[in-house]
Amino acid sequence: MCGVFGIYAPDRDVARATYFGLFALQHRGQESAGIAVSEQNRLTALRDLGLVTQVFDEQKLYGLRGQVAIGHTRYSTTGSSQWSNAQPLVQHGRARTVALGHNGNLVNLTTLRDELRDDRVTLRSTSDSEVIAALIANDEAPLEQAVANAMRRLDGAYSTVALSEGRLVAFRDAHGFRPLVLGRIHDDWVVASETCALDLVGAEYVREVERGEAVFVDAGGLRAVQAVEPASGGALCIFEFFYLARPDTRLAGIEVHGARVRMGARLAREAPVEADLVLPIPDSGTPAAIGFSRASGIPFSEGLIKNRYVGRTFIQPDQELRRQGIRLKFNPLAEVAGQRVVVVDDSIVRGNTTRQIVQTLFDAGAAEVHLRISSPPVIAQCFYGIDLADPDEMIASHKTVEEVREHIGATSLAYLSHEGLVEATSRPQSELCRACLTREYPTNVPAEQAKLRFEPARA
């Protein structure tokens, strides 16, 4: 998760454009936000904990002047939610200064940290992103070569933006786990995690940053380099399709909203039910609920009203915050009373959220609550940038479908099949990472990858 954005535009207010780009990517992370600008090779960065609108105001944006800027909104997967881990991180190395924002997660982080420590490089954060910046900042080779050298040492997921030597840099891992796209505003280049950010700043979509590619933008224009060989087939995260990405984004050329509608329609065919209303768990469950309603002929209703000022509960950093978020987040309409309702959601991870929603609907008088999930059971840890925690916390990893149904209290429960999910994405199965659903990882993964393993021990 995390959202990254970058722009090279000497005649524009690059900080403001980056602010709007991050605003479009806020759904990818709510813990911290930051912007770094470069003016005549002089780097200035401002980052803090909080939402984009909390971190930046008019006065702060006015002080960020430059020709090129990058931005980041963070959802933590390695390192705790604290100021030192907010991005863009700035690394002052032996060869150059680098500001960097990263979406993804490295699987060889321990090895790289040890190597940097042996090279007497000081790391001030506990995130994996600083390691990437340190590799580039301390490499005496020219910038393009330093980036390529770093990419060859990285293993795992990284869609990255950086500033160094007055240039905008963007690069993506060989598997393409996380999205990264290029756009243009006339002659100015923009890079972002999702196409919805390009839309908001008025940029025209050009293409994806290719797997294993590094892009450099300066006064001479854009230069693209195939820094590492792309992995066979690719491994775009399927979690992006059914949950993470905004519905108005296009992933690998596929509109996410349309894919989610197809998931719901397929689910209605695979797991039909007699009911009176189809309700989404908003917002990520809404397109699938629309598809389910259309395919089944059961009327669609909002049913659950969402407080739009409460953030995504799944990406809250701890369970207690998630619990509080659910109580604040949803309220049922009176029309569910006496009705047989089909509740459509994108996934069940821990089950606590779903259990509370089912109970809320019964408390509101629903006669039956049939739960339909537009993805297969989530059963395995993600090592590439989704904070799915320990598999022991994933309800489907150790319970049958019937046991999950009993735990959450639903009248019935059904998941979308693996075949149905892949078909809905309109992408070949060989081009998708489905490890969280299958335990089949496209890279070697560590035996243990605790999120806070580099945090200092507390007395």
ROGUFI-586806 format. One line per field, with one value per residue (C-alpha): x, z, y. Coordinates in nm, 4 decimals. Example, Ala and Ser with C-alpha at 12.3 -4.5 7.8 and 13.67 -1.06 7.14 Angstrom:
// residues 2
px	[1.2300 / 1.3670]
pz	[0.7800 / 0.7140]
py	[-0.4500 / -0.1060]
***
This chain:
// residues 459
px	[0.0000 / 0.1209 / 0.0769 / 0.3585 / 0.3508 / 0.6119 / 0.6191 / 0.8841 / 0.7352 / 0.9615 / 0.6787 / 0.4169 / 0.3500 / 0.4859 / 0.4137 / 0.0472 / 0.0202 / 0.1774 / -0.0645 / -0.3592 / -0.1962 / -0.1578 / -0.5156 / -0.6253 / -0.4080 / -0.5160 / -0.6940 / -0.3547 / -0.2348 / -0.3533 / -0.0686 / 0.1579 / 0.2133 / 0.5007 / 0.6293 / 0.9878 / 1.0839 / 1.4049 / 1.4962 / 1.8245 / 1.9388 / 1.8469 / 1.6169 / 1.3441 / 1.1135 / 0.8122 / 0.6495 / 0.4392 / 0.1941 / -0.1662 / -0.3765 / -0.2676 / -0.5040 / -0.3750 / -0.0078 / -0.0305 / -0.1966 / -0.1608 / 0.1345 / 0.3308 / 0.2680 / 0.3774 / 0.7132 / 0.7798 / 0.9202 / 1.0980 / 1.0962 / 1.0389 / 0.8567 / 0.7659 / 0.5061 / 0.4090 / 0.1180 / 0.2063 / 0.0528 / 0.3127 / 0.4252 / 0.7810 / 0.8483 / 0.6046 / 0.3779 / 0.6112 / 0.7547 / 1.0970 / 0.9328 / 0.7219 / 0.8205 / 0.9711 / 1.2852 / 1.5972 / 1.9307 / 2.2559 / 2.5096 / 2.8715 / 2.7829 / 2.4606 / 2.1469 / 1.8331 / 1.4703 / 1.2642 / 0.9109 / 0.8422 / 0.5366 / 0.5959 / 0.8011 / 1.1471 / 1.2030 / 1.5822 / 1.5815 / 1.7782 / 2.0666 / 2.0723 / 2.0645 / 2.3578 / 2.5541 / 2.4932 / 2.5912 / 2.9162 / 2.9683 / 2.9269 / 2.6025 / 2.3747 / 2.0041 / 1.7695 / 1.4411 / 1.3138 / 1.1469 / 1.2776 / 1.2431 / 1.5466 / 1.7619 / 1.6753 / 1.7631 / 2.0899 / 2.2015 / 2.1566 / 2.2965 / 2.6186 / 2.6972 / 2.9790 / 2.8571 / 2.6523 / 2.2895 / 2.1407 / 2.3931 / 2.3509 / 1.9760 / 2.0303 / 2.2876 / 2.0433 / 1.7620 / 1.9808 / 2.0311 / 1.6648 / 1.4372 / 1.0633 / 0.8175 / 0.9108 / 0.7320 / 0.9450 / 0.9804 / 1.2906 / 1.4595 / 1.8325 / 2.0614 / 1.7587 / 1.6057 / 1.2826 / 1.3432 / 1.0881 / 1.1502 / 0.9585 / 1.0572 / 1.1009 / 0.7724 / 0.5591 / 0.3835 / 0.2596 / 0.1207 / 0.3158 / 0.2075 / 0.3426 / 0.1433 / 0.1960 / 0.0605 / 0.1656 / 0.5469 / 0.5649 / 0.5990 / 0.4034 / 0.4361 / 0.1853 / 0.0714 / -0.2673 / -0.4249 / -0.6840 / -0.4048 / -0.3198 / -0.6846 / -0.7041 / -0.4024 / -0.5090 / -0.2411 / -0.2938 / -0.2092 / 0.0870 / 0.1814 / 0.2852 / 0.6383 / 0.7485 / 0.8656 / 1.2353 / 1.2396 / 1.3904 / 1.2746 / 1.4712 / 1.3255 / 1.5193 / 1.5360 / 1.6240 / 1.3028 / 1.2377 / 1.4860 / 1.3844 / 1.6303 / 1.5616 / 1.7655 / 1.6868 / 1.5354 / 1.1592 / 1.0530 / 0.8710 / 0.4984 / 0.4816 / 0.2992 / 0.0605 / -0.1086 / -0.4619 / -0.5514 / -0.5280 / -0.8145 / -1.0634 / -0.9812 / -0.6968 / -0.7071 / -0.9655 / -1.2524 / -1.1843 / -0.8247 / -0.7060 / -0.4706 / -0.2755 / -0.5330 / -0.8348 / -1.0822 / -1.1082 / -1.4783 / -1.5705 / -1.3611 / -1.5355 / -1.8802 / -1.7824 / -1.6695 / -2.0121 / -2.1963 / -1.9875 / -2.0473 / -2.4245 / -2.3997 / -2.1703 / -2.3613 / -2.7264 / -2.9610 / -3.3266 / -3.3348 / -3.5115 / -3.2223 / -2.8558 / -2.6479 / -2.2840 / -2.0386 / -1.9220 / -1.7131 / -1.4959 / -1.7855 / -2.0191 / -1.9217 / -1.9415 / -2.2837 / -2.3999 / -2.2835 / -2.4509 / -2.7803 / -2.7791 / -2.6989 / -2.9435 / -3.2299 / -3.2453 / -3.2941 / -2.9885 / -3.0057 / -2.7461 / -2.8735 / -2.5634 / -2.4831 / -2.1175 / -1.9752 / -1.7468 / -1.5214 / -1.3968 / -1.0985 / -1.0413 / -1.0512 / -0.8485 / -0.5422 / -0.5551 / -0.2269 / -0.3729 / -0.6793 / -0.8223 / -0.8308 / -1.0073 / -1.2736 / -1.3382 / -1.3561 / -1.6330 / -1.8511 / -1.8160 / -1.8325 / -2.1634 / -2.5298 / -2.8123 / -3.1253 / -3.4684 / -3.5621 / -3.3560 / -3.6082 / -3.7884 / -3.5877 / -3.3680 / -3.0512 / -2.7446 / -2.4422 / -2.1574 / -1.8023 / -1.4648 / -1.2865 / -1.2737 / -0.9345 / -0.9664 / -1.3444 / -1.3985 / -1.5321 / -1.7654 / -1.8983 / -1.9910 / -2.1631 / -2.3676 / -2.4747 / -2.5633 / -2.7949 / -2.9667 / -3.0059 / -3.1740 / -3.4314 / -3.2966 / -3.4654 / -3.1665 / -2.8143 / -2.6464 / -2.2823 / -2.1170 / -1.7470 / -1.6092 / -1.2715 / -1.1553 / -1.0562 / -0.7482 / -0.5237 / -0.1597 / 0.0755 / 0.1768 / 0.5488 / 0.5073 / 0.3321 / -0.0076 / -0.0162 / -0.2032 / -0.0214 / 0.0216 / -0.1787 / -0.3007 / -0.5016 / -0.6639 / -0.9889 / -0.9981 / -0.6457 / -0.7577 / -1.1369 / -1.3613 / -1.6193 / -1.8884 / -1.6776 / -1.6224 / -1.9975 / -2.0697 / -1.8102 / -1.9454 / -2.3080 / -2.4332 / -2.7258 / -2.5069 / -2.1603 / -1.9980 / -1.6736 / -1.5929 / -1.3875 / -1.0253 / -1.1273 / -1.4048 / -1.1749 / -0.9056 / -1.1608 / -1.3091 / -0.9692 / -0.9399 / -0.5732 / -0.3989 / -0.3465 / 0.0265 / 0.0483 / -0.1032 / 0.0321 / -0.2280 / -0.0012 / -0.2362 / -0.5023 / -0.2846 / 0.0384 / 0.2259 / 0.4839 / 0.6554 / 0.9842 / 1.1700 / 1.0306 / 1.1761 / 1.0540 / 0.9522 / 0.8847 / 0.7620 / 0.6614 / 0.8356 / 1.1479 / 1.3857 / 1.2235 / 1.4450 / 1.3579 / 1.1634 / 1.2626]
pz	[0.0000 / 0.0363 / -0.2360 / -0.4301 / -0.6651 / -0.8545 / -1.1027 / -1.3044 / -1.4134 / -1.3940 / -1.4737 / -1.2359 / -0.8638 / -0.8174 / -0.4428 / -0.4980 / -0.7805 / -0.5528 / -0.2741 / -0.5032 / -0.6281 / -0.2707 / -0.1963 / -0.4739 / -0.3214 / 0.0406 / 0.0380 / 0.0075 / 0.3483 / 0.6327 / 0.8851 / 0.7484 / 0.4449 / 0.3014 / 0.0078 / -0.1010 / -0.3606 / -0.5424 / -0.6444 / -0.8280 / -0.6725 / -0.3213 / -0.1478 / 0.0974 / 0.2591 / 0.4863 / 0.6359 / 0.9398 / 1.0895 / 0.9758 / 0.6640 / 0.3681 / 0.4655 / 0.8243 / 0.7308 / 0.4699 / 0.4587 / 0.2309 / 0.4176 / 0.4150 / 0.0469 / -0.0317 / 0.1300 / -0.0903 / -0.4077 / -0.6845 / -1.0333 / -0.9273 / -0.6379 / -0.4967 / -0.2377 / -0.0248 / 0.1900 / 0.4222 / 0.5319 / 0.7414 / 0.6554 / 0.7915 / 1.0839 / 1.3242 / 1.2690 / 1.3941 / 1.2557 / 1.1712 / 0.9326 / 0.7533 / 0.3920 / 0.1709 / 0.3620 / 0.2961 / 0.2925 / 0.2859 / 0.1494 / 0.0444 / -0.3226 / -0.3185 / -0.1286 / -0.2085 / -0.1120 / -0.1602 / -0.1265 / -0.1569 / -0.1999 / -0.1353 / 0.0958 / 0.0671 / 0.1607 / 0.1928 / 0.4259 / 0.7110 / 0.4791 / 0.3272 / 0.6659 / 0.7830 / 0.4676 / 0.5092 / 0.8733 / 0.7750 / 0.5258 / 0.8159 / 0.6822 / 0.9536 / 0.9298 / 1.1302 / 1.0627 / 1.0954 / 0.7534 / 0.4524 / 0.2392 / 0.3938 / 0.2853 / -0.0791 / -0.0402 / 0.1383 / -0.1377 / -0.4002 / -0.1887 / -0.1024 / -0.4469 / -0.6140 / -0.9630 / -1.1699 / -1.0603 / -1.3298 / -1.2585 / -0.8824 / -0.9165 / -1.1342 / -0.8881 / -0.6022 / -0.7929 / -0.8529 / -0.4775 / -0.3828 / -0.3506 / -0.3111 / -0.4002 / -0.4733 / -0.6752 / -0.5907 / -0.6581 / -0.5714 / -0.6106 / -0.6515 / -0.8398 / -0.9535 / -1.1307 / -1.0837 / -1.0587 / -1.0634 / -1.0667 / -1.0240 / -0.9209 / -1.1727 / -1.0748 / -1.0835 / -0.7554 / -0.7015 / -0.9699 / -1.1021 / -1.3997 / -1.6129 / -1.7318 / -1.8980 / -1.8566 / -2.1952 / -2.1763 / -1.8021 / -1.6709 / -1.3806 / -1.2075 / -0.9616 / -0.7928 / -0.9641 / -1.2686 / -1.0492 / -0.9303 / -1.2904 / -1.3529 / -1.0574 / -1.1633 / -1.5284 / -1.6587 / -1.9567 / -1.8970 / -2.1092 / -1.9894 / -1.6930 / -1.5599 / -1.6806 / -1.4548 / -1.3770 / -1.5420 / -1.4068 / -1.5382 / -1.5104 / -1.5862 / -1.6084 / -1.8314 / -2.1247 / -2.0930 / -1.9949 / -2.0200 / -1.9465 / -1.8686 / -1.8304 / -1.5117 / -1.4280 / -1.6325 / -1.5767 / -1.4037 / -1.6144 / -1.6278 / -1.3699 / -1.0363 / -1.0067 / -0.6657 / -0.6947 / -0.3635 / -0.5573 / -0.7784 / -0.5137 / -0.2307 / -0.2380 / -0.5588 / -0.6115 / -0.8351 / -1.0911 / -1.1348 / -1.4218 / -1.3319 / -1.6228 / -1.8512 / -1.6628 / -1.4914 / -1.1291 / -1.0936 / -1.3903 / -1.2550 / -0.9185 / -1.0803 / -1.2696 / -0.9409 / -0.7918 / -1.0953 / -1.0960 / -0.7212 / -0.7754 / -1.0237 / -0.8018 / -0.4744 / -0.5417 / -0.2524 / -0.2034 / -0.0513 / -0.0581 / -0.0697 / -0.1703 / 0.0572 / 0.0051 / 0.2849 / 0.1523 / -0.0091 / -0.1444 / -0.1478 / -0.3483 / -0.7083 / -0.6333 / -0.4715 / -0.7872 / -0.9949 / -0.7583 / -0.7734 / -1.1532 / -1.1998 / -0.9357 / -0.9938 / -0.6204 / -0.5573 / -0.4536 / -0.1421 / 0.0440 / 0.3663 / 0.5614 / 0.5719 / 0.6019 / 0.7914 / 0.5205 / 0.7763 / 0.9184 / 0.7384 / 0.6185 / 0.9231 / 0.7630 / 0.7379 / 1.0914 / 1.2534 / 1.5432 / 1.6305 / 1.8959 / 1.6469 / 1.3990 / 1.6578 / 1.7365 / 1.3660 / 1.3063 / 1.5796 / 1.4261 / 1.0657 / 0.9789 / 1.0651 / 0.9170 / 0.7546 / 0.8924 / 0.5655 / 0.6589 / 0.9318 / 0.8469 / 0.5258 / 0.4029 / 0.3102 / 0.1085 / 0.2348 / -0.0176 / 0.0893 / -0.0804 / 0.1761 / 0.5294 / 0.6993 / 1.0769 / 1.0880 / 1.3701 / 1.1454 / 0.9626 / 1.2835 / 1.4188 / 1.0943 / 1.0837 / 1.4448 / 1.3703 / 1.0893 / 1.3077 / 1.5806 / 1.3203 / 1.2590 / 0.9552 / 0.9243 / 0.7534 / 0.6787 / 0.3893 / 0.3463 / 0.0047 / -0.0378 / -0.3772 / -0.3232 / -0.2066 / 0.1605 / 0.2638 / 0.4282 / 0.4053 / 0.4987 / 0.2348 / 0.2133 / -0.0590 / 0.1067 / 0.2499 / 0.6303 / 0.6652 / 0.9882 / 1.1255 / 0.9498 / 1.2941 / 1.2978 / 0.9613 / 1.0343 / 0.7127 / 0.7572 / 1.0361 / 0.9950 / 0.7335 / 0.5543 / 0.7850 / 1.0925 / 0.9671 / 0.9090 / 1.2611 / 1.4100 / 1.2363 / 1.2915 / 0.9327 / 0.7998 / 0.5124 / 0.3769 / 0.0367 / -0.1210 / -0.4870 / -0.6448 / -0.7495 / -1.1117 / -1.0829 / -0.9325 / -1.1951 / -1.4779 / -1.3440 / -1.3593 / -1.7328 / -1.6672 / -1.7100 / -1.3838 / -1.4660 / -1.4419 / -1.0921 / -0.7412 / -0.5444 / -0.2572 / 0.0168 / -0.1232 / -0.2188 / -0.0113 / -0.3449 / -0.3442 / -0.6597 / -0.4728 / -0.1869 / 0.1390 / 0.4896 / 0.7475 / 0.9675 / 0.8733 / 1.1843 / 1.1041 / 1.4087 / 1.4136 / 1.3823 / 1.6530 / 1.9589 / 2.2601 / 2.5274 / 2.8899]
py	[0.0000 / 0.3632 / 0.6211 / 0.7885 / 1.0850 / 1.2849 / 1.5734 / 1.7580 / 2.0920 / 2.4001 / 2.6434 / 2.4968 / 2.4985 / 2.1477 / 2.1332 / 2.2125 / 1.9588 / 1.6990 / 1.7892 / 1.7198 / 1.4013 / 1.2771 / 1.3769 / 1.1395 / 0.8663 / 0.9160 / 0.5780 / 0.4077 / 0.5278 / 0.7472 / 0.7439 / 1.0161 / 1.2353 / 1.4351 / 1.6359 / 1.7024 / 1.9647 / 2.0426 / 2.3986 / 2.4334 / 2.1019 / 2.2213 / 1.9746 / 2.0748 / 1.8193 / 1.8505 / 1.5418 / 1.4642 / 1.2193 / 1.2600 / 1.2923 / 1.5024 / 1.7839 / 1.7767 / 1.7884 / 2.0666 / 2.4053 / 2.7067 / 2.8496 / 2.5250 / 2.4669 / 2.8226 / 2.7518 / 2.4477 / 2.5979 / 2.4116 / 2.2680 / 1.9087 / 1.7424 / 1.4034 / 1.3084 / 1.0113 / 0.9017 / 0.6165 / 0.2922 / 0.1091 / -0.2443 / -0.2291 / 0.0035 / 0.1621 / 0.4611 / 0.7344 / 1.0579 / 0.9134 / 0.6684 / 0.9299 / 0.9901 / 1.1190 / 1.0230 / 1.2322 / 1.0523 / 1.2536 / 1.0077 / 1.0108 / 1.0576 / 1.2599 / 1.3586 / 1.1604 / 1.2210 / 0.9073 / 0.7698 / 0.3980 / 0.1774 / -0.1911 / -0.4088 / -0.5635 / -0.9271 / -0.9084 / -0.6088 / -0.7648 / -0.8513 / -0.5034 / -0.3301 / -0.5414 / -0.4593 / -0.0852 / -0.1012 / -0.2747 / 0.0102 / 0.2585 / 0.4028 / 0.5403 / 0.4580 / 0.6787 / 0.5030 / 0.1478 / 0.1332 / -0.0521 / 0.2620 / 0.4314 / 0.1383 / 0.2067 / 0.5750 / 0.4887 / 0.2523 / 0.5250 / 0.8096 / 0.6242 / 0.4838 / 0.6803 / 0.5858 / 0.8361 / 0.8631 / 0.6401 / 0.3675 / 0.4065 / 0.3521 / 0.0449 / -0.0903 / -0.0470 / -0.2170 / -0.5208 / -0.5574 / -0.5184 / -0.8187 / -0.7760 / -0.5031 / -0.1429 / 0.1233 / 0.4232 / 0.7956 / 0.9959 / 1.3348 / 1.3718 / 1.6100 / 1.8096 / 1.5089 / 1.3179 / 0.9444 / 0.6624 / 0.2884 / -0.0369 / -0.3880 / -0.6677 / -0.8367 / -0.5203 / -0.6010 / -0.2443 / -0.0121 / 0.2869 / 0.4981 / 0.7811 / 1.0811 / 1.4197 / 1.7692 / 1.9076 / 1.8801 / 1.8115 / 1.4561 / 1.3070 / 0.9705 / 0.8236 / 0.5045 / 0.5152 / 0.6751 / 0.8525 / 1.0856 / 1.1716 / 1.2540 / 1.4918 / 1.6995 / 1.7116 / 1.4766 / 1.2495 / 0.8836 / 0.7758 / 0.4272 / 0.2178 / 0.2261 / -0.1154 / -0.3947 / -0.3469 / -0.0029 / 0.3192 / 0.6578 / 0.9828 / 1.3267 / 1.6538 / 1.9601 / 1.7364 / 1.5380 / 1.1774 / 0.8935 / 0.5352 / 0.2550 / -0.1182 / -0.1444 / -0.5079 / -0.7853 / -0.8178 / -1.1366 / -1.3908 / -1.3208 / -1.0432 / -1.0412 / -0.7455 / -0.7698 / -0.9075 / -0.7373 / -0.4102 / -0.5280 / -0.6330 / -0.3894 / -0.1435 / 0.0602 / 0.3321 / 0.2154 / 0.4917 / 0.3722 / 0.1562 / -0.1288 / -0.2769 / -0.1154 / -0.2580 / -0.0251 / -0.1372 / -0.0524 / -0.2701 / -0.5582 / -0.5374 / -0.5315 / -0.8484 / -1.0072 / -0.9436 / -1.0771 / -1.3943 / -1.4332 / -1.4147 / -1.7016 / -1.9080 / -1.8556 / -1.7638 / -1.6906 / -1.5972 / -1.2503 / -0.9137 / -0.6635 / -0.6519 / -0.4269 / -0.3305 / -0.2762 / 0.0616 / 0.1747 / -0.1063 / -0.3557 / -0.1318 / -0.2220 / -0.5958 / -0.5441 / -0.3641 / -0.6605 / -0.9082 / -0.7155 / -0.6934 / -1.0621 / -1.1878 / -0.9450 / -0.8692 / -0.4933 / -0.2941 / -0.0757 / 0.1251 / -0.0292 / 0.0671 / 0.4377 / 0.5196 / 0.8143 / 0.9543 / 1.1212 / 0.7911 / 0.6420 / 0.2884 / 0.0615 / -0.2167 / 0.0065 / 0.1369 / 0.0296 / -0.1686 / -0.3710 / -0.1367 / 0.1509 / -0.0774 / -0.1643 / 0.2014 / 0.2779 / 0.0243 / 0.1685 / 0.5131 / 0.4070 / 0.2340 / 0.2821 / 0.0695 / 0.2110 / 0.1225 / -0.0513 / -0.3592 / -0.4476 / -0.7702 / -0.8164 / -1.0984 / -0.9133 / -1.0112 / -0.8228 / -0.7993 / -0.7176 / -0.7427 / -0.9613 / -1.0964 / -1.0816 / -1.0998 / -1.1290 / -0.8798 / -0.6046 / -0.8404 / -0.9922 / -0.6484 / -0.5480 / -0.8690 / -0.8166 / -0.4533 / -0.5634 / -0.8222 / -0.5591 / -0.3370 / -0.6109 / -0.7965 / -1.1360 / -1.3018 / -1.1817 / -1.3656 / -1.2701 / -1.2832 / -1.2057 / -1.0985 / -1.2668 / -1.6096 / -1.6574 / -1.4561 / -1.7154 / -1.6065 / -1.3254 / -1.0727 / -0.9946 / -0.7319 / -0.4392 / -0.5386 / -0.5497 / -0.8801 / -0.9632 / -1.3121 / -1.5858 / -1.6923 / -1.3681 / -1.4440 / -1.6191 / -1.8229 / -1.9600 / -2.1941 / -2.2195 / -2.3775 / -2.1629 / -2.3015 / -2.2236 / -1.8682 / -1.8315 / -1.9514 / -1.7154 / -1.4050 / -1.5050 / -1.4817 / -1.6854 / -1.8040 / -1.7296 / -1.7777 / -1.6594 / -1.5933 / -1.8719 / -1.8240 / -1.8768 / -1.6193 / -1.3570 / -1.3982 / -1.3928 / -1.0678 / -0.8930 / -0.9708 / -1.0490 / -1.3850 / -1.5707 / -1.5880 / -1.2053 / -1.1770 / -1.2277 / -1.4275 / -1.5322 / -1.4062 / -1.6420 / -1.9412 / -1.9331 / -1.9524 / -1.6700 / -1.5419 / -1.4833 / -1.6436 / -1.5064 / -1.4957 / -1.7440 / -1.4526 / -1.0898 / -0.9093 / -0.5532 / -0.4011 / -0.6178 / -0.3223 / -0.1122 / -0.0499 / -0.2633 / -0.0806 / -0.1078]
***
